[in-house]
Amino acid sequence: MSERTQYRNPLVERYCSPEMAHIFSDDYKFRTWRKLWIELARAEKNLGLPISDEQIEELEANQSDINYEVAGARERETRHDVMSHVYAYGQQCPKARGIIHLGATSAYVGDNTDLVQLKVGLELTGLRLRAAMRALAGFAREYADMPTLGFTHYQPAQLTTVGKRAALWLQDLAMDHADLQHQLEELRFRGVKGTTGTKASFLELFEGDHDKVIALDRAVTQAMGFKKNYITGQTYPRRVDARVTSVLSGIAQSASKFAHDLRLLANLKEVEEPFGAKQIGSSAMAYKRNPMRSERICALSRYVITSAQSPAFTAATQWFERTLDDSANKRISIPESFMAVDAVLLILHNVASGLVVYPKMIQKHINEELPFMMTENILMEAVKRGGDRQELHELIRMHSMEAGKVVKVEGGQNDLLDRIAADSAFHLDREALEQLADARLYTGRAEQQVAEFLAAEIEPILAAFEGEEEPDSEPKV
């Protein structure tokens, strides 16, 4: 069968980074299995079991040179992946063959490797997330004072600023970052537990010495980069997977909100994602600039949000110390959730780093709606000049209805200010109204809110990780 006739995972081929794909690759997994066997043997030797330095050295010498053909052929016979790799490793390490996997069960390498992948995957996701946050923080700071129409119900509402809206996107990502860091801090190791989590096999190996069994668990846990481990049945609690994918789902939700907003802004021609000089927007309509990167964020985010349900159902349906209906599901749902979020954050970083703002279109839309939003200020100014509030309120209401009719029914320009300037009851000429028409008078504390939010909430996060390497912001396609 040719390569082109086989299914190829688009998450790997088109979207996620090579770094994230590697974390969930077979090579990463089986190298980690071998590292776990080495650390188990080393700890057992240090605690007095008859294992030699020569055996440890032999295991270390062959850790990365995995004989996949031998393991694959053996698995086709035994239908057991762990024992097949124990056999293959033993073929390369004849002196150490008898002590590989000593006292352990399959979950020792399988589950502990899963937890290593979760840890490293979360760390890379955090790197991607902070890169996107830096880009959005720069955008929010640059446009903190630029007035723009706010929207509620996707109807024009009181003014905000372009930067304040970006701060709202950024706040969602900051919540996700807090959740991610919490999960990293909480994540533990399965460790050395035996078949049903009781450590019975290791207690037998150490002739009933509980202290040595505890020390063995601690030594392997620390050697693999973890501080604590779980109390377990055969497997680590499947609630861990549900908690981690909940974090990934949260990131996807925030990214999707950003991308949906940007797609609406692109339709308004106010803010757009970057568009390459030779990029094609449509195969039929050559003039189009479709927001395809934002659409891809939405598409992949939707996949992550729905995929997060699988680990939740798995956690809810585990039987006693373990059942095997989790395994096939985990092999798909966990890696693909990480790879999809990786792609989402790479695209989000790319888009946020190159957002294109059109101030004249923003001002045009403000001008169309601002006269209606000025009415309270106009009323107060007219009262100061001797007008009757109740009478003026009714007049403004009537003029607003007529101006709205001109816009909606006749397709004309908003002439509310002209109507008020011509009404002697207001004692306001066109110059006085123009002074009230400064859009910056209607954005409240938006500019200050951006500065305060960045200083209090975002800059401390980014400062804590200052100097980390920024990822390439260009998506694969």
C-alpha positions as CSV (number, residue, x, y, z in Angstrom):
1,M,0.0,0.0,0.0
2,S,1.4,3.4,-1.0
3,E,1.9,6.3,1.4
4,R,-0.8,8.3,-0.4
5,T,-3.4,5.6,0.1
6,Q,-3.0,5.5,3.9
7,Y,-4.6,7.8,6.4
8,R,-2.3,10.5,7.7
9,N,-3.2,12.4,10.8
10,P,-3.8,16.0,9.8
11,L,-3.0,17.2,13.4
12,V,0.5,16.0,12.8
13,E,0.8,16.7,9.1
14,R,-0.8,20.1,8.9
15,Y,-1.4,21.8,12.3
16,C,0.6,21.1,15.4
17,S,4.3,21.6,16.0
18,P,6.9,18.9,15.6
19,E,7.7,19.4,19.3
20,M,4.2,18.5,20.5
21,A,3.9,15.7,18.0
22,H,7.2,14.2,19.3
23,I,5.9,14.2,22.9
24,F,3.2,11.8,21.9
25,S,5.2,9.8,19.4
26,D,6.1,6.1,19.8
27,D,9.7,7.0,20.0
28,Y,9.2,9.3,23.0
29,K,7.0,6.7,24.7
30,F,9.3,3.8,24.3
31,R,12.4,5.7,25.3
32,T,10.5,6.8,28.4
33,W,9.6,3.1,29.1
34,R,13.3,2.2,29.0
35,K,14.2,5.2,31.3
36,L,11.6,3.9,33.7
37,W,13.1,0.4,33.7
38,I,16.6,1.9,34.2
39,E,15.4,4.0,37.2
40,L,13.5,1.1,38.7
41,A,16.6,-1.1,38.5
42,R,18.9,1.6,39.8
43,A,16.7,2.2,42.8
44,E,16.3,-1.5,43.5
45,K,20.0,-1.9,43.4
46,N,20.6,1.0,45.7
47,L,18.2,-0.4,48.2
48,G,20.0,-3.8,48.3
49,L,18.6,-6.0,45.6
50,P,21.2,-8.2,43.7
51,I,21.5,-5.9,40.7
52,S,25.0,-5.0,39.4
53,D,26.4,-1.7,38.0
54,E,27.3,-3.7,34.9
55,Q,23.6,-4.5,34.3
56,I,22.6,-0.8,34.8
57,E,25.3,0.3,32.4
58,E,24.1,-2.2,29.8
59,L,20.5,-0.9,30.1
60,E,21.7,2.7,29.8
61,A,23.8,1.9,26.7
62,N,20.8,0.6,24.9
63,Q,18.1,3.0,26.1
64,S,17.8,5.0,22.9
65,D,18.6,2.2,20.4
66,I,15.2,0.6,20.3
67,N,14.9,-2.5,18.2
68,Y,11.4,-1.9,17.0
69,E,11.3,-4.8,14.6
70,V,11.9,-7.3,17.4
71,A,9.3,-5.7,19.6
72,G,6.8,-5.6,16.8
73,A,7.2,-9.2,15.8
74,R,7.0,-10.3,19.4
75,E,3.8,-8.2,20.0
76,R,2.1,-9.9,17.0
77,E,2.7,-13.2,18.8
78,T,1.9,-12.2,22.4
79,R,-0.7,-9.4,21.8
80,H,1.0,-7.6,24.7
81,D,3.0,-4.4,24.0
82,V,4.8,-4.1,27.4
83,M,6.0,-7.7,27.5
84,S,7.1,-7.4,23.9
85,H,9.3,-4.4,24.7
86,V,10.6,-6.2,27.8
87,Y,11.6,-9.0,25.5
88,A,13.2,-6.7,22.9
89,Y,15.1,-4.8,25.5
90,G,16.3,-8.1,26.9
91,Q,17.6,-9.2,23.5
92,Q,19.9,-6.1,23.5
93,C,20.8,-6.5,27.2
94,P,21.5,-10.2,27.9
95,K,23.2,-9.5,31.2
96,A,20.3,-7.4,32.5
97,R,17.6,-9.4,30.9
98,G,16.5,-11.0,34.2
99,I,16.0,-7.8,36.1
100,I,14.1,-5.7,33.6
101,H,10.7,-4.8,34.9
102,L,11.4,-6.5,38.2
103,G,8.3,-6.5,40.4
104,A,6.5,-4.2,38.1
105,T,3.2,-4.4,36.2
106,S,2.4,-3.0,32.8
107,A,0.9,0.1,34.3
108,Y,4.3,1.0,35.8
109,V,5.7,1.9,32.3
110,G,2.3,2.7,30.7
111,D,0.8,5.0,33.3
112,N,4.0,6.6,34.4
113,T,4.9,7.5,30.8
114,D,1.4,8.9,30.3
115,L,2.0,11.2,33.3
116,V,5.4,12.3,32.0
117,Q,3.7,13.1,28.7
118,L,1.0,15.1,30.5
119,K,3.6,17.0,32.4
120,V,5.8,17.8,29.4
121,G,2.8,18.5,27.2
122,L,1.4,21.0,29.7
123,E,4.8,22.7,30.0
124,L,4.9,23.2,26.2
125,T,1.3,24.3,26.1
126,G,2.2,26.9,28.8
127,L,5.0,28.2,26.6
128,R,2.6,28.5,23.7
129,L,0.0,30.2,25.8
130,R,2.4,32.8,27.2
131,A,3.6,33.6,23.7
132,A,0.1,34.4,22.6
133,M,-0.5,36.4,25.8
134,R,2.6,38.5,25.1
135,A,1.4,39.3,21.6
136,L,-2.1,40.3,22.8
137,A,-0.6,42.3,25.7
138,G,1.4,44.4,23.2
139,F,-1.7,44.9,21.1
140,A,-3.8,45.9,24.1
141,R,-1.2,48.4,25.2
142,E,-0.8,50.0,21.8
143,Y,-4.6,50.5,21.3
144,A,-5.6,51.1,24.9
145,D,-7.0,54.6,24.1
146,M,-8.5,54.0,20.6
147,P,-12.3,54.4,20.9
148,T,-14.4,51.8,19.2
149,L,-18.1,50.8,19.3
150,G,-18.9,48.4,22.0
151,F,-21.5,45.7,21.2
152,T,-24.1,43.9,23.3
153,H,-26.4,41.4,21.6
154,Y,-24.2,42.3,18.6
155,Q,-26.0,45.7,18.6
156,P,-24.1,48.9,18.9
157,A,-23.7,49.9,22.6
158,Q,-21.6,52.4,24.6
159,L,-18.1,53.0,23.4
160,T,-15.1,51.0,24.6
161,T,-11.6,50.9,23.2
162,V,-9.8,48.5,20.9
163,G,-7.3,47.8,23.6
164,K,-9.9,47.2,26.3
165,R,-11.5,44.6,24.1
166,A,-8.1,42.9,23.7
167,A,-7.7,43.0,27.5
168,L,-10.9,40.9,27.7
169,W,-9.5,38.3,25.4
170,L,-6.3,38.4,27.4
171,Q,-8.1,38.0,30.7
172,D,-9.6,34.7,29.5
173,L,-6.1,33.4,28.6
174,A,-4.8,34.5,32.0
175,M,-7.5,32.4,33.7
176,D,-6.4,29.5,31.5
177,H,-2.8,30.0,32.4
178,A,-3.7,29.9,36.1
179,D,-5.6,26.7,35.6
180,L,-2.7,25.2,33.7
181,Q,-0.1,26.1,36.3
182,H,-2.3,24.7,39.0
183,Q,-2.6,21.4,37.2
184,L,1.2,21.3,36.7
185,E,1.7,21.9,40.4
186,E,-0.9,19.3,41.3
187,L,0.2,16.7,38.9
188,R,1.8,13.6,40.6
189,F,3.4,10.4,39.5
190,R,2.0,6.9,39.7
191,G,5.3,5.6,40.9
192,V,6.0,2.0,41.9
193,K,2.8,0.4,43.0
194,G,2.4,-3.2,41.7
195,T,-0.7,-4.9,40.2
196,T,-3.5,-3.4,42.3
197,G,-1.6,-0.5,43.9
198,T,-0.8,-2.2,47.1
199,K,3.0,-2.7,46.4
200,A,2.7,-6.3,47.4
201,S,5.2,-7.5,44.9
202,F,7.8,-5.0,46.0
203,L,7.1,-5.9,49.7
204,E,7.9,-9.4,48.7
205,L,11.1,-8.4,46.9
206,F,12.3,-6.5,50.0
207,E,11.3,-9.3,52.4
208,G,8.7,-7.2,54.2
209,D,10.8,-4.1,54.6
210,H,8.1,-1.3,54.3
211,D,10.7,1.5,54.6
212,K,12.6,0.2,51.5
213,V,9.4,-0.1,49.5
214,I,8.5,3.5,50.4
215,A,12.1,4.6,49.5
216,L,11.9,2.8,46.2
217,D,8.7,4.6,45.2
218,R,10.2,7.9,46.3
219,A,13.4,7.4,44.4
220,V,11.8,6.5,41.1
221,T,9.3,9.4,41.4
222,Q,12.0,11.9,42.0
223,A,14.3,10.5,39.3
224,M,11.5,11.0,36.8
225,G,11.0,14.7,37.7
226,F,8.1,14.5,40.1
227,K,7.8,15.6,43.8
228,K,4.8,13.4,44.9
229,N,2.8,10.4,43.7
230,Y,-0.7,9.2,43.9
231,I,-2.3,6.5,46.0
232,T,-3.5,4.2,43.2
233,G,-5.3,1.1,42.2
234,Q,-3.5,-0.5,39.2
235,T,-3.6,2.9,37.4
236,Y,-3.3,6.5,38.3
237,P,-6.8,8.1,38.8
238,R,-8.4,8.7,35.5
239,R,-9.8,11.9,37.0
240,V,-6.3,13.3,36.3
241,D,-6.9,13.0,32.5
242,A,-10.3,14.7,32.9
243,R,-8.7,17.6,34.8
244,V,-5.9,18.1,32.3
245,T,-8.2,18.0,29.3
246,S,-10.5,20.4,31.1
247,V,-7.7,22.9,31.1
248,L,-7.1,22.3,27.4
249,S,-10.8,22.8,26.8
250,G,-10.7,26.1,28.6
251,I,-7.8,27.3,26.4
252,A,-9.8,26.3,23.4
253,Q,-12.9,28.1,24.6
254,S,-10.9,31.3,25.1
255,A,-9.2,31.0,21.8
256,S,-12.5,30.4,20.0
257,K,-14.0,33.5,21.7
258,F,-11.1,35.6,20.4
259,A,-11.4,34.1,16.9
260,H,-15.2,34.5,16.7
261,D,-14.9,38.2,17.7
262,L,-12.2,38.7,15.1
263,R,-14.3,37.2,12.4
264,L,-17.1,39.6,13.3
265,L,-14.6,42.5,13.3
266,A,-13.3,41.4,9.9
267,N,-16.8,41.6,8.6
268,L,-17.1,45.2,9.9
269,K,-13.7,45.9,8.3
270,E,-12.4,47.2,11.6
271,V,-9.7,44.7,12.6
272,E,-8.4,41.8,10.5
273,E,-6.0,38.9,10.9
274,P,-2.7,39.1,8.9
275,F,-3.0,38.3,5.2
276,G,-0.1,37.2,3.2
277,A,1.0,39.1,0.1
278,K,0.3,36.0,-2.1
279,Q,-2.5,34.5,0.0
280,I,-5.6,33.5,-1.8
281,G,-8.9,34.1,-0.1
282,S,-11.3,32.3,-2.4
283,S,-11.0,30.1,-5.4
284,A,-13.8,31.9,-7.1
285,M,-13.9,35.4,-5.6
286,A,-10.4,36.8,-6.0
287,Y,-11.1,40.0,-4.0
288,K,-12.0,38.1,-0.8
289,R,-9.9,38.1,2.4
290,N,-11.5,35.3,4.3
291,P,-10.4,35.1,8.0
292,M,-9.2,31.5,7.5
293,R,-6.7,31.5,10.4
294,S,-9.4,32.5,12.8
295,E,-11.8,30.0,11.3
296,R,-9.2,27.3,11.8
297,I,-8.8,28.3,15.5
298,C,-12.6,27.9,15.9
299,A,-12.6,24.6,14.1
300,L,-9.8,23.0,16.1
301,S,-11.1,24.6,19.4
302,R,-14.4,22.9,18.8
303,Y,-12.6,19.6,18.4
304,V,-10.8,20.1,21.7
305,I,-13.9,21.1,23.6
306,T,-15.8,18.1,22.5
307,S,-12.8,15.7,22.9
308,A,-12.6,16.7,26.6
309,Q,-15.8,14.8,27.2
310,S,-14.0,11.4,26.5
311,P,-11.7,11.5,29.5
312,A,-14.6,12.7,31.7
313,F,-16.7,9.7,30.7
314,T,-13.7,7.4,31.2
315,A,-13.2,8.8,34.7
316,A,-16.8,8.3,35.5
317,T,-16.9,4.6,34.3
318,Q,-13.8,3.0,35.8
319,W,-14.3,-0.3,37.7
320,F,-12.7,-0.8,41.0
321,E,-8.8,-0.9,40.7
322,R,-9.0,-0.6,36.9
323,T,-10.6,-1.8,33.7
324,L,-9.2,-1.7,30.2
325,D,-11.9,0.3,28.4
326,D,-9.8,3.4,29.1
327,S,-6.7,2.4,27.1
328,A,-7.8,2.7,23.5
329,N,-9.7,5.9,24.3
330,K,-6.7,7.6,26.0
331,R,-4.4,6.8,23.1
332,I,-6.6,9.0,20.9
333,S,-8.3,11.6,23.0
334,I,-5.3,12.8,25.1
335,P,-2.6,13.2,22.4
336,E,-5.0,14.7,19.9
337,S,-6.3,17.2,22.5
338,F,-2.8,18.4,23.2
339,M,-1.9,18.5,19.5
340,A,-5.0,20.4,18.6
341,V,-4.5,23.0,21.4
342,D,-0.8,23.3,20.3
343,A,-2.0,24.2,16.8
344,V,-4.7,26.6,18.1
345,L,-2.1,28.5,20.2
346,L,0.4,28.7,17.4
347,I,-2.2,30.2,15.1
348,L,-3.4,32.5,17.9
349,H,0.1,33.8,18.4
350,N,0.5,34.3,14.7
351,V,-2.7,36.2,14.4
352,A,-2.2,38.3,17.6
353,S,1.3,39.2,16.4
354,G,0.0,40.7,13.1
355,L,-3.5,42.1,13.7
356,V,-4.4,44.8,11.3
357,V,-6.4,47.8,12.5
358,Y,-8.4,50.2,10.3
359,P,-8.9,53.4,12.3
360,K,-11.0,55.2,9.6
361,M,-13.5,52.3,9.5
362,I,-13.7,52.3,13.2
363,Q,-14.3,56.0,13.3
364,K,-16.9,55.7,10.5
365,H,-18.9,53.3,12.6
366,I,-18.5,55.5,15.7
367,N,-19.8,58.5,13.7
368,E,-22.9,56.6,12.7
369,E,-23.9,55.7,16.2
370,L,-22.3,58.3,18.4
371,P,-25.0,61.0,18.1
372,F,-27.5,58.6,19.8
373,M,-25.0,57.9,22.6
374,M,-24.4,61.6,23.1
375,T,-28.0,62.3,24.0
376,E,-27.5,62.1,27.8
377,N,-24.6,64.6,27.6
378,I,-26.6,66.8,25.2
379,L,-29.5,66.8,27.6
380,M,-27.3,67.8,30.6
381,E,-25.5,70.6,28.6
382,A,-28.9,72.0,27.4
383,V,-30.2,72.0,31.0
384,K,-27.1,74.0,32.1
385,R,-28.1,76.6,29.4
386,G,-31.5,77.0,30.9
387,G,-33.6,74.3,29.2
388,D,-36.4,72.3,30.8
389,R,-35.2,68.7,31.3
390,Q,-38.6,67.0,30.7
391,E,-39.3,69.0,27.6
392,L,-35.8,68.4,26.3
393,H,-36.0,64.7,27.0
394,E,-39.1,64.4,24.8
395,L,-37.6,66.5,22.1
396,I,-34.5,64.3,22.0
397,R,-36.6,61.2,21.9
398,M,-38.6,62.5,18.9
399,H,-35.5,63.7,17.0
400,S,-33.8,60.4,17.7
401,M,-36.7,58.4,16.3
402,E,-36.7,60.6,13.1
403,A,-32.9,60.3,12.7
404,G,-33.2,56.5,13.1
405,K,-35.8,56.4,10.4
406,V,-33.5,58.3,8.0
407,V,-30.8,55.7,8.6
408,K,-32.8,52.5,8.6
409,V,-35.6,53.3,6.2
410,E,-34.1,55.9,3.8
411,G,-30.5,54.7,4.0
412,G,-29.3,58.2,4.7
413,Q,-26.7,59.6,7.2
414,N,-27.4,60.1,10.9
415,D,-28.6,63.7,11.1
416,L,-29.5,63.8,14.8
417,L,-27.0,66.5,15.6
418,D,-28.2,68.7,12.7
419,R,-31.7,68.4,14.1
420,I,-30.7,69.3,17.6
421,A,-28.6,72.3,16.4
422,A,-31.6,73.6,14.5
423,D,-33.9,73.3,17.5
424,S,-33.7,76.5,19.5
425,A,-35.0,74.8,22.6
426,F,-31.5,73.3,23.2
427,H,-29.5,76.5,22.8
428,L,-26.6,74.4,21.3
429,D,-25.0,75.4,18.0
430,R,-23.0,73.0,15.8
431,E,-19.7,73.9,17.4
432,A,-20.9,73.1,20.9
433,L,-22.3,69.8,19.7
434,E,-18.9,68.9,18.0
435,Q,-17.2,69.4,21.3
436,L,-19.5,66.9,22.8
437,A,-18.8,64.5,19.9
438,D,-15.3,63.7,20.9
439,A,-15.4,59.9,21.2
440,R,-12.9,59.8,24.0
441,L,-15.5,61.4,26.3
442,Y,-17.5,58.2,26.1
443,T,-15.0,55.4,26.8
444,G,-15.1,55.8,30.6
445,R,-12.0,54.3,32.2
446,A,-11.3,51.9,29.4
447,E,-7.7,53.2,28.8
448,Q,-6.9,53.2,32.5
449,Q,-8.4,49.7,32.9
450,V,-6.1,48.3,30.3
451,A,-3.0,49.8,31.9
452,E,-4.1,48.7,35.4
453,F,-5.0,45.1,34.2
454,L,-1.7,44.6,32.3
455,A,0.4,45.9,35.3
456,A,-1.5,43.9,37.9
457,E,-2.4,40.6,36.1
458,I,-0.4,40.1,33.0
459,E,3.1,41.5,33.5
460,P,3.8,39.5,36.6
461,I,2.9,36.3,34.7
462,L,5.2,37.1,31.8
463,A,7.9,38.4,34.0
464,A,8.0,35.1,35.8
465,F,8.9,33.4,32.6
466,E,11.1,36.1,31.1
467,G,13.7,34.9,28.6
468,E,11.9,31.7,27.5
469,E,12.2,31.0,23.9
470,E,9.4,32.2,21.7
471,P,7.9,29.7,19.3
472,D,7.8,30.2,15.5
473,S,4.6,32.1,15.0
474,E,4.0,30.9,11.4
475,P,1.4,28.1,11.0
476,K,2.3,25.2,8.8
477,V,-0.4,26.0,6.3
